[in-house]
Amino acid sequence: MNGQRSESDNSVLLKILSNRTNFFEIILIAIVVGFAVNVIASGTLMNFQLSPLQYIIIGSVICIGALLFLLIKIVRGTNQFRHFEGFFIYDRKQNRLVEIPRYPFSEDLTHYFECGFSENKDLRTIWEKEPLKKSPPKTSKKPNREQIMFMLEERKKSPSKKIISEATEYFLLSKLSTHLTDYFNDEKFRKEKLQTFLREDIPDVLLKNRFLKLFSMPMDERSAFIDEPLGDSLERKGTILAMSKGGALYEKFDLLLPQGSTARRINEDTIEVETKRFIIRFTVSFDGFNTFIPSDFHRYYLGIDPKPEQIDDLLIIIDIAVIFKFGAFFSQTGWDYYKWVDSFLRSFDETFSENRFFESIGWNTALTAIKCLSPESDKIKKQKNPQNSD
């Protein structure tokens, strides 16, 4: 996504509210023009010898049909589709994720893996038995059968790829849950106009995501927290997040939404939240393809040797679609309960987007400074200007 666009350009609700105003202006103009056309056409239609009621019916049908066509076209034009590209780094040799400091998605993803594997042995076994990426066979001038089979195998939906997708989906849902809680934590919102979806209210979502199912399970139902002396009492006080001594994670999960909303899973990669004004769909896509990140990032920022046969920079995509309902077009009030969608999209872009991450750390500027201060740069300067070496 383009991080340079203004807040108004990125607003999802601004477009439908603006189009709604334009729609009613068009209706007013259409009425005036229609009246003028009716005056002109009345003389022509008199030859058909129709009754006044038939004139009214024909005119009404034509008018309603034209308005419906215009409304459908405008509402469809207000639907928003946002494409987010994130990345993570995978070490083939050690079969692990490499944490990227100051990149929230990478930091949380590696944390989820550590906590999930410490408690769920089955998850760890699947990951170790089916590595995300295997070392490629030795290259030759012409692709041989072994290399072709390897490339085809890399594109399959392996169990480890599914683990990555679920962990990323959990990251998305966790950010959404936190954002909704913070957004509605304001006295201007009335509690009776809100509803809370707890863990037990959305079982179809939970059963498909092993991280969400595991981390949101009450502490008193998990052996990893039995030896924690304050586990039960902390949860009774409304603990939001807790860690066991062995590394297990508990994170309270809920979705605070406007009254009348629903949450469900559409397929294994897509979750849908439906409100009275719009439907928002979240789709996670991970096929194991590499992405291109700035040169020297591994060496200078992470302090690792970026060997192509060992280190992979992998692309993961999240698409968010906001589809407005026709009823939203005629709603005059209550939009404050739905403006969270704009602020969420902005905040999610900041925590997930690859481009936003590199912008936030000022990588191009930092790399220039690093190269200028490195010992190698001094050697190059001396080679170019031997007379200044003394």
Secondary structure, 3 states (H helix, E strand, C coil): CCCCCCHHHHCCHHHHHHHHHHHHHHHHHHHHHHHHHHHHHHHHHHHHCCCHHHHHHHHHHHHHHHHHHHHHHHHHHHCEEEEEEEEEEEECCCCEEECCCCCHHHHHHHHHHHHHHHHCHHHHHHHHHCCCCCCCCCCCCCCCHHHHHHHHHHCCCCHHHHHHHHHHHHHHHHHHHHHHHHHCCCCCCCHHHEEEECHHHCHHHHHHCHHHHHHCCCHHHCHHHCCCCCHHHHHHCCCCEEECCCCCEEECCCEEEECCCEEEEEECCEEEEECCCEEEEEEEECCCCECCCCCCHHHHHHCCCCCCCCEEEEEEEEEEEEEECHHHHHCCCCHHHCCHHHHHHHHHHHHHCHHHHHHHCCHHHHHHHHHHHCHHHHHHHHHHCHHHCC
